[in-house]
Amino acid sequence: AVVLCAYLETGGIDLRDRSVIELGAGTGLLGIVATLLGKGVFLHILLYHLGARVTITDRAAALEFLESNVQANLPSELRPRAVVKELTWGKDLGNFPPGAFDFILGADIVYLEETFAELLQTLEHLCSEQTVILLSCRIRYERDHKFLKMLRGHFSVYEVHYDSSKDVHIYKAQRGSRKDDF
């Protein structure tokens, strides 16, 4: 999550006032940072350049911890822009409008092979033609390559950053035909 947060903070991706969903949030760090990005203060009047409108998701067991992290780490005026919601991949999809998000973020969520099909189903449901998926992960095992191959079967996928000190890759995925990649 730290590597993807640092990547977002470099400013190459404008999250200001965009609709973002974080999958498998854990602590919620990524969603909290996305909510904060773009916030600024001017000298004579208090004016916020709002970060993203973020839906921070995980399974039911993590929600209480996520909610407390959002409350503790976001200024009160930004808290309404971060919503914590339950999402088990491949289930609960009716609670999320199809294609409603500008960005889908996920940090270190590719590790259980038995969840790959449900994760892909969830990504397909949440994506429109314009949605950008950003996933950060370590490539530790053959199964990690298997997921990337599965992802490439549904989306155009590019590695956009590699942090060699932490051995973390960031991949960008979007809908679209493979011939548009060149």
N, C-alpha and C positions, 0 to 999 in steps of 0.2 A: 504493500500500500504506500509505503514511504517513497519508493521509486516513482510510482505513478503520480503521486501528489507533486513531487519535484518536477516531473515532466509537465504537468498541468500548470504549475507556477511559472514556468519559463515563458508563458504567454503565447505560445504558438497556437493554442486552441482557445477561442473566445467562448467562455461559458456564461457570460453576463446575460442574465434573464432568459436562459435556455432551460428546457425541460430535461432533467437528468434522472436516471435511475441507477442505483448501485445495487449489484447483485452480491449475495453472500457477504454482507458488510462486516461481520465480525465486530470490531470496535466502532465502526462507523467513521473512521478517520478520513477516508476518501470522500464520503458524502459531506462531511463537515467542511473539509477544505473546499470542495466544489461550491458549497453554499457561500463560503467566505470570499472566494475569488472575485475580484472586481470591486470589492468594497473599498471605498475611499472617503476621505474627509477633506473638505476645502476650508480655507482660512476663516471666512466671515460667517458662513452658514454651514450647518451640519447637513451634508448631502451624501447619500450613499449611492454608489454605483453598485447595484445589486448583483450578487453572484447568481448562481443557478437556482432554479426551483428544483429541489432534490427529493426524490423518494428513496429512502434508505431501507433496503430489504434484507431479511434473513428469515430463518425458521423461527417458530414461536418461542423456543427456548432462549433465543438471543435478544428478544425485543425489549425486555425490561432494561437490560444493560445498555442497549443501543439508545433507548430513550433517555436514560440518565446521562449518557455521554453527550447527546445533543443538547440537553438542558445545561450541562456544565461547561460546554465549550463554544456555544454560540451566543452572541449578544442577544438580549431579549427581543430586539427589533427584527432580528433575522430568523428567529426560531420558527415563525409561521412558514418560512420558505423551505423547511426541512421536515418531511413527514416520514415517520417510521411505520412500515407496514410489513405484515407477514407475507412471505412468498417462499413456497417450496417449489423448486423447479418442476415444470411439467404439471403442476397442480395450481389451484387458485388463480389461473390465468384469466378467468372471467372477471376478477377484481381489478384488472388492469386493461385499459382500453388498448386495442391493437394499434401498433404503430404510433403511439402517442408521445414518444420520447425522442428528443434531438440527439441525446448521448446515452449510451449504456456503458457503465464502468464496472470492471471487476478486477480485483487484485487477489492473486493466489487462490483462484476458485477452480482451477483445473488440476485435480489430483485424485479424485475417485472415479475410476473408469465406469462404475455402475451408474454414475450420474450424467455421463456425457450426452446421452440421447435426450434426457429431460432438459439439460442445459441448452442444447441446440433448439429444442422445441420452444423453450422460453424465449431465446433470442429471436427466433423467427416470429413469434407472436408480438414481441415488443417493438420490432423494427418496422420502419417505413423505408421507402427508397432513399430518404435523406438521412436516416439515422446513422450515426457513427458509433461503432463499438470500439472501446479501448480496453484491452485485457493485458495485465502484467502477470508474468509467471516465470518461474524457473523451469527449465526443461531438464528434468531429472531422470526420467525413465522413458522407455519406448512408448508407454501409454500416453505420455504428453505429446509425442509426435503424432500418435494416432488421433488425438483430439484435434490437433491442428489440421490434419488431413480431412477429418470430418467437417471441420469449420470451413475449410476451403471448398468443400462440396456444396455449401450453401451460400457462401459469401466470398467476395474478393478480399484477400488477407495480405497485409504487408507488415513486415517488422519495421517500426518507426523509431525505435530506440533500444539500445542495449547498454545496461550499466554493468561494466565488467567487474567493478569492485564488489557488487552484490550478486552477480551472475543472474540478473533479472532482465528478461526481454519484455518489450511492450509491443503488442500487435494491434493494428488498426484493421477493422473489418467493416465492410459495407455490402449491401445488396448490389447487384449489378452483374451483367454478363462478364465472363472472363475476358472476352475480346476487348472490352472497354479498358482493361488494365494496361494496355500498351499504347 
